[in-house]
């Protein structure tokens, strides 16, 4: 019995670094798959900072009901969002194909596919993510060059859910899978004493 306990203890000692490497590998996959849309920084082993390229697109999502198409519009004016991975509800991570063309509602024909993939991420019930948002109108009026947050109306806000956009559907899918895996591992590590 003593040998079995020692064997299990050694297994845990050697398995622990593998879990850390796996979580780090998933965070690297998040960074790589999101690189065309923005930047991701690992703040610590279980928290990431997402910095989407600004301005984010206005996303139009068609919904057909009873032979009629209704349009829903989304915009996520995120300068950055802090995401503790253990606070994400991995069961609610979802993706939709959306249109970013402002004339999409006028030119849409049933069956048309959007040009962008939006991955929606929600927190666990009662949990919020800390964000820095910007004023879309102020940002679009600025010329090129570095600008201070004050110039584009940066403000602190909290949100329960947010969307990230990807022009490459394969990158969006890779991001979604890596995020789900990272969230599950972060929750496992949080639950361990």
SERO-4910 file (N, C-alpha, C, O; in steps of 0.05 Angstrom, whole numbers):
BEGIN
 pado doro    nc1    nc2    nc3   cac1   cac2   cac3    cc1    cc2    cc3    oc1    oc2    oc3
  Unk    A     17    -24      0      0      0      0     17     25      0     12     45    -14
  Unk    A     39     24     16     57     47     17     69     53    -10     73     76    -17
  Unk    A     76     32    -26     88     36    -52     68     49    -71     75     66    -87
  Unk    A     42     42    -69     22     54    -86     18     83    -80     16    100    -98
  Unk    A     18     90    -54     16    118    -46     40    134    -56     36    157    -66
  Unk    A     64    123    -54     88    137    -64     87    140    -94     95    161   -104
  Unk    A     78    119   -108     76    120   -137     56    142   -146     61    157   -164
  Unk    A     33    144   -132     14    165   -138     25    193   -132     20    211   -147
  Unk    A     39    195   -110     51    221   -103     71    229   -125     71    253   -133
  Unk    A     88    211   -133    108    217   -155     93    225   -181    102    243   -195
  Unk    A     72    211   -187     56    217   -211     45    245   -210     46    259   -230
  Unk    A     35    253   -187     25    280   -184     47    301   -187     43    322   -199
  Unk    A     70    296   -175     93    314   -177    101    318   -206    106    341   -214
  Unk    A    102    297   -221    111    299   -249     88    308   -267     93    320   -288
  Unk    A     63    303   -260     40    312   -277     36    342   -274     27    354   -293
  Unk    A     41    354   -251     35    382   -246     49    401   -267     36    418   -278
  Unk    A     75    397   -273     87    414   -293     75    410   -321     74    429   -337
  Unk    A     65    386   -327     52    381   -353     26    397   -355     20    408   -377
  Unk    A     11    399   -333    -14    415   -334     -7    444   -339    -20    457   -355
  Unk    A     14    454   -326     22    482   -330     31    487   -359     24    507   -371
  Unk    A     46    468   -370     55    470   -398     31    470   -417     30    484   -436
  Unk    A     11    453   -411    -12    451   -428    -28    477   -427    -36    487   -448
  Unk    A    -32    489   -404    -46    515   -402    -30    536   -417    -42    552   -431
  Unk    A     -4    536   -414     13    556   -428     10    551   -458     10    571   -474
  Unk    A      9    526   -467      7    520   -495    -20    530   -506    -21    540   -529
  Unk    A    -41    528   -491    -67    537   -499    -67    568   -501    -79    580   -519
  Unk    A    -54    581   -482    -52    610   -483    -36    619   -508    -43    639   -521
  Unk    A    -15    604   -514      0    610   -539    -17    607   -564    -15    623   -582
  Unk    A    -34    586   -564    -52    582   -586    -72    605   -589    -79    613   -611
  Unk    A    -81    615   -566    -99    639   -566    -85    663   -578    -96    676   -596
  Unk    A    -61    667   -570    -45    690   -580    -42    688   -610    -46    707   -625
  Unk    A    -33    664   -620    -28    660   -648    -53    663   -665    -52    676   -686
  Unk    A    -75    651   -656   -100    652   -672   -113    680   -672   -128    686   -691
  Unk    A   -107    696   -652   -119    723   -650   -101    745   -662   -109    768   -663
  Unk    A    -77    738   -670    -57    758   -678    -66    776   -700    -58    799   -701
  Unk    A    -83    767   -719    -92    784   -740   -114    804   -731   -119    824   -744
  Unk    A   -127    798   -708   -149    814   -698   -141    832   -675   -155    851   -668
  Unk    A   -118    826   -662   -110    841   -639    -87    828   -625    -72    812   -636
  Unk    A    -84    834   -599    -62    824   -583    -72    811   -558    -92    820   -546
  Unk    A    -59    790   -549    -65    778   -523    -40    777   -507    -19    768   -516
  Unk    A    -42    785   -482    -19    785   -463    -27    767   -439    -49    770   -428
  Unk    A    -10    749   -431    -15    733   -408     -6    749   -383     18    755   -380
  Unk    A    -25    757   -367    -19    773   -343     -7    755   -321     10    764   -306
  Unk    A    -17    731   -319     -7    711   -302    -15    684   -314    -25    683   -336
  Unk    A    -11    662   -300    -16    636   -312    -45    630   -317    -52    611   -331
  Unk    A    -64    646   -306    -92    641   -310   -108    666   -318   -133    665   -318
  Unk    A    -95    687   -325   -109    712   -333    -96    723   -358    -72    725   -360
  Unk    A   -113    730   -378   -103    742   -402   -115    770   -406   -137    776   -395
  Unk    A   -101    787   -420   -110    813   -427   -113    813   -458    -94    808   -472
  Unk    A   -138    819   -467   -143    819   -496   -145    848   -505   -160    864   -493
  Unk    A   -130    855   -526   -130    882   -536   -137    881   -566   -120    878   -583
  Unk    A   -164    883   -572   -172    882   -600   -162    906   -616   -158    928   -604
  Unk    A   -158    903   -642   -152    926   -659   -176    945   -658   -199    936   -660
  Unk    A   -170    970   -656   -192    990   -656   -193   1005   -682   -172   1009   -694
  Unk    A   -216   1013   -692   -242   1006   -681   -251    978   -689   -244    969   -711
  Unk    A   -265    965   -672   -277    939   -679   -299    944   -698   -311    965   -699
  Unk    A   -305    924   -715   -326    928   -735   -354    928   -722   -359    916   -701
  Unk    A   -373    940   -736   -401    938   -729   -410    912   -743   -408    909   -767
  Unk    A   -421    894   -727   -428    867   -737   -458    865   -740   -473    871   -721
  Unk    A   -467    856   -763   -496    852   -768   -501    822   -771   -487    808   -785
  Unk    A   -521    813   -756   -528    784   -756   -557    781   -764   -575    791   -751
  Unk    A   -562    767   -787   -589    763   -796   -602    740   -782   -588    720   -775
  Unk    A   -628    742   -777   -643    720   -765   -669    717   -780   -684    736   -782
  Unk    A   -674    694   -791   -698    689   -807   -719    676   -789   -715    655   -777
  Unk    A   -743    688   -789   -765    678   -773   -791    682   -789   -797    705   -797
  Unk    A   -805    661   -795   -830    663   -809   -827    674   -837   -844    689   -846
  Unk    A   -804    669   -850   -800    679   -877   -791    708   -878   -788    719   -900
  Unk    A   -786    720   -855   -777    748   -854   -750    749   -841   -745    735   -821
  Unk    A   -732    766   -851   -706    769   -840   -704    793   -822   -711    816   -831
  Unk    A   -696    789   -798   -692    811   -778   -662    813   -774   -647    793   -773
  Unk    A   -652    838   -771   -623    842   -767   -617    851   -738   -631    868   -727
  Unk    A   -596    839   -727   -587    847   -701   -559    859   -705   -542    848   -720
  Unk    A   -553    881   -691   -528    895   -694   -512    895   -668   -524    900   -647
  Unk    A   -487    889   -670   -469    888   -646   -444    903   -652   -433    903   -674
  Unk    A   -435    917   -631   -408    929   -632   -396    926   -604   -410    929   -584
  Unk    A   -371    920   -603   -357    917   -578   -334    936   -578   -312    929   -587
  Unk    A   -338    961   -567   -316    981   -568   -296    976   -546   -293    992   -527
  Unk    A   -281    954   -548   -262    946   -528   -234    956   -535   -223    950   -556
  Unk    A   -222    972   -517   -194    978   -519   -178    955   -507   -157    947   -517
  Unk    A   -188    944   -485   -177    920   -473   -197    907   -454   -216    921   -445
  Unk    A   -193    882   -449   -211    868   -430   -194    847   -415   -179    832   -428
  Unk    A   -196    847   -389   -181    829   -372   -199    804   -368   -222    806   -358
  Unk    A   -188    781   -374   -204    756   -373   -190    736   -355   -171    722   -363
  Unk    A   -200    734   -329   -191    712   -313   -204    686   -324   -228    684   -323
  Unk    A   -188    668   -334   -199    645   -349   -219    629   -333   -238    618   -344
  Unk    A   -215    627   -306   -233    611   -290   -261    623   -287   -279    610   -278
  Unk    A   -264    649   -296   -290    662   -294   -306    659   -320   -329    668   -321
  Unk    A   -295    647   -341   -309    644   -366   -326    619   -364   -318    599   -353
  Unk    A   -351    621   -375   -368    598   -377   -363    585   -404   -372    594   -425
  Unk    A   -347    563   -403   -339    550   -428   -362    539   -444   -360    534   -468
  Unk    A   -385    534   -431   -408    523   -445   -423    544   -462   -439    538   -479
  Unk    A   -416    570   -457   -429    592   -471   -412    604   -493   -420    623   -506
  Unk    A   -388    594   -497   -370    604   -518   -383    595   -544   -386    571   -549
  Unk    A   -389    614   -562   -403    607   -587   -392    625   -609   -381    646   -604
  Unk    A   -397    616   -634   -389    633   -656   -412    636   -676   -429    619   -678
  Unk    A   -412    659   -689   -432    665   -710   -417    678   -733   -397    692   -730
  Unk    A   -427    673   -757   -417    688   -781   -434    713   -782   -458    713   -783
  Unk    A   -420    736   -784   -433    762   -784   -423    778   -808   -403    772   -821
  Unk    A   -439    798   -815   -432    816   -837   -421    842   -826   -432    853   -806
  Unk    A   -400    852   -838   -389    878   -829   -393    900   -850   -386    923   -845
  Unk    A   -404    893   -873   -411    912   -894   -436    928   -885   -457    916   -878
  Unk    A   -434    954   -885   -457    970   -875   -482    967   -893   -504    974   -884
  Unk    A   -478    957   -917   -501    953   -935   -511    924   -936   -527    917   -953
  Unk    A   -502    908   -917   -509    880   -917   -539    875   -916   -549    857   -930
  Unk    A   -553    891   -901   -582    887   -898   -596    892   -925   -617    880   -931
  Unk    A   -585    910   -941   -598    917   -967   -591    896   -988   -608    891  -1006
  Unk    A   -568    885   -987   -559    867  -1009   -562    837  -1001   -557    820  -1018
  Unk    A   -569    831   -977   -571    804   -967   -592    787   -982   -614    796   -988
  Unk    A   -584    762   -988   -602    742   -999   -601    718   -981   -579    711   -972
  Unk    A   -623    705   -975   -622    682   -957   -601    662   -966   -599    655   -990
  Unk    A   -586    653   -947   -564    634   -953   -536    648   -954   -516    634   -953
  Unk    A   -536    674   -957   -510    688   -957   -496    684   -930   -509    684   -909
  Unk    A   -470    681   -931   -454    678   -907   -439    704   -901   -430    718   -919
  Unk    A   -437    710   -875   -422    734   -867   -393    733   -874   -382    711   -878
  Unk    A   -380    756   -874   -352    758   -881   -333    755   -857   -309    753   -860
  Unk    A   -345    755   -833   -329    755   -808   -341    735   -788   -365    731   -788
  Unk    A   -324    723   -772   -334    705   -751   -331    720   -724   -311    731   -718
  Unk    A   -353    720   -709   -353    732   -683   -355    710   -662   -373    693   -663
  Unk    A   -335    709   -644   -335    690   -622   -346    705   -597   -334    726   -589
  Unk    A   -367    695   -586   -379    708   -562   -371    693   -538   -372    668   -537
  Unk    A   -362    708   -517   -352    696   -492   -368    708   -469   -371    733   -468
  Unk    A   -377    691   -452   -393    700   -429   -381    690   -403   -368    670   -402
  Unk    A   -385    706   -382   -375    698   -356   -395    680   -341   -418    677   -349
  Unk    A   -385    668   -320   -402    652   -303   -424    670   -291   -419    695   -289
  Unk    A   -447    659   -283   -468    676   -271   -457    694   -249   -444    685   -230
  Unk    A   -463    720   -251   -455    740   -231   -427    750   -234   -419    767   -219
  Unk    A   -412    740   -253   -384    749   -257   -382    768   -280   -396    766   -300
  Unk    A   -364    787   -278   -360    807   -299   -330    809   -305   -313    803   -288
  Unk    A   -325    819   -329   -297    823   -338   -292    853   -338   -309    869   -346
  Unk    A   -268    861   -329   -261    890   -328   -251    898   -356   -234    885   -368
  Unk    A   -262    920   -366   -255    929   -392   -247    958   -392   -254    974   -374
  Unk    A   -233    966   -413   -229    993   -421   -244    996   -448   -237    982   -467
  Unk    A   -263   1014   -449   -278   1018   -474   -270   1045   -486   -258   1062   -472
  Unk    A   -277   1049   -511   -272   1074   -524   -297   1085   -537   -316   1070   -542
  Unk    A   -297   1110   -542   -319   1123   -556   -314   1120   -586   -295   1132   -597
  Unk    A   -331   1105   -600   -327   1098   -628   -326   1124   -645   -309   1125   -663
  Unk    A   -343   1143   -640   -344   1167   -656   -318   1184   -653   -307   1193   -672
  Unk    A   -309   1186   -628   -284   1201   -623   -261   1187   -637   -243   1201   -649
  Unk    A   -260   1161   -635   -237   1146   -647   -237   1149   -678   -216   1153   -689
  Unk    A   -260   1148   -690   -261   1150   -720   -254   1178   -730   -246   1181   -753
  Unk    A   -256   1198   -712   -250   1225   -720   -220   1232   -717   -211   1253   -727
  Unk    A   -205   1215   -704   -177   1220   -700   -161   1212   -724   -167   1193   -739
  Unk    A   -140   1227   -730   -122   1221   -752   -102   1200   -743   -104   1189   -721
  Unk    A    -83   1193   -761    -63   1173   -755    -45   1183   -732    -43   1206   -726
  Unk    A    -31   1163   -721    -12   1170   -700    -20   1159   -673    -43   1151   -670
  Unk    A     -2   1159   -655     -9   1150   -628    -26   1171   -614    -22   1195   -617
  Unk    A    -46   1162   -600    -65   1180   -586    -68   1170   -558    -66   1146   -552
  Unk    A    -74   1188   -540    -79   1181   -512   -107   1170   -510   -125   1176   -526
  Unk    A   -112   1155   -489   -139   1144   -484   -159   1167   -480   -183   1163   -487
  Unk    A   -151   1189   -470   -169   1211   -466   -179   1222   -493   -203   1230   -495
  Unk    A   -162   1221   -513   -170   1232   -539   -192   1215   -553   -208   1226   -568
  Unk    A   -192   1189   -547   -213   1173   -559   -234   1163   -538   -248   1143   -542
  Unk    A   -236   1178   -516   -257   1174   -497   -255   1148   -482   -275   1135   -475
  Unk    A   -231   1139   -475   -228   1114   -461   -240   1116   -433   -236   1136   -419
  Unk    A   -254   1095   -425   -267   1095   -399   -267   1066   -388   -266   1047   -403
  Unk    A   -268   1064   -362   -269   1038   -348   -298   1028   -349   -317   1044   -345
  Unk    A   -302   1002   -354   -329    991   -354   -326    961   -346   -304    950   -346
  Unk    A   -348    948   -340   -349    920   -335   -370    908   -353   -390    921   -359
  Unk    A   -367    882   -361   -386    869   -378   -388    840   -371   -368    828   -362
  Unk    A   -411    828   -376   -415    800   -371   -408    783   -395   -402    759   -393
  Unk    A   -409    795   -419   -403    781   -444   -391    800   -464   -396    824   -462
  Unk    A   -376    789   -483   -364    805   -503   -360    788   -528   -360    763   -527
  Unk    A   -355    801   -550   -350    787   -575   -323    796   -587   -315    819   -585
  Unk    A   -310    777   -599   -285    782   -613   -289    774   -643   -302    754   -648
  Unk    A   -277    789   -661   -281    784   -689   -256    773   -703   -234    781   -696
  Unk    A   -261    756   -722   -239    743   -737   -247    743   -767   -270    735   -774
  Unk    A   -230    752   -784   -235    750   -813   -230    722   -823   -241    714   -844
  Unk    A   -214    706   -809   -208    679   -817   -224    659   -799   -219    658   -775
  Unk    A   -243    645   -811   -259    626   -795   -243    604   -782   -249    595   -760
  Unk    A   -221    595   -795   -204    574   -783   -190    585   -758   -188    571   -738
  Unk    A   -181    610   -758   -169    622   -735   -189    625   -712   -182    621   -689
  Unk    A   -214    632   -719   -235    635   -699   -240    608   -686   -243    606   -661
  Unk    A   -241    587   -701   -246    560   -691   -223    551   -673   -227    539   -652
  Unk    A   -198    556   -682   -175    549   -665   -175    564   -639   -170    553   -618
  Unk    A   -183    590   -640   -185    607   -616   -206    595   -597   -201    592   -573
  Unk    A   -229    588   -608   -251    578   -592   -243    552   -577   -248    549   -554
  Unk    A   -230    534   -592   -222    509   -579   -200    513   -558   -202    502   -536
  Unk    A   -180    530   -564   -159    536   -545   -170    550   -520   -161    544   -498
  Unk    A   -190    568   -524   -202    582   -501   -217    562   -483   -214    563   -459
  Unk    A   -233    545   -495   -248    525   -479   -228    508   -463   -233    503   -440
  Unk    A   -207    498   -476   -187    482   -462   -173    497   -440   -169    486   -419
  Unk    A   -165    522   -446   -152    538   -426   -170    543   -402   -161    543   -379
  Unk    A   -195    549   -407   -215    554   -385   -218    529   -368   -218    531   -343
  Unk    A   -221    506   -380   -224    481   -365   -199    476   -348   -202    469   -324
  Unk    A   -175    479   -359   -151    475   -343   -148    496   -321   -139    489   -299
  Unk    A   -155    521   -327   -153    542   -306   -172    536   -283   -165    540   -260
  Unk    A   -196    526   -289   -215    519   -268   -205    495   -252   -208    494   -227
  Unk    A   -192    476   -265   -181    453   -251   -159    462   -232   -157    453   -209
  Unk    A   -142    480   -241   -120    490   -224   -130    507   -201   -119    506   -180
  Unk    A   -152    522   -206   -164    538   -185   -176    521   -163   -175    527   -140
  Unk    A   -188    498   -171   -201    480   -153   -181    464   -136   -189    454   -115
  Unk    A   -156    462   -145   -137    446   -131   -126    462   -107   -122    486   -108
  Unk    A   -123    448    -84   -113    461    -60    -84    471    -63    -73    483    -44
***
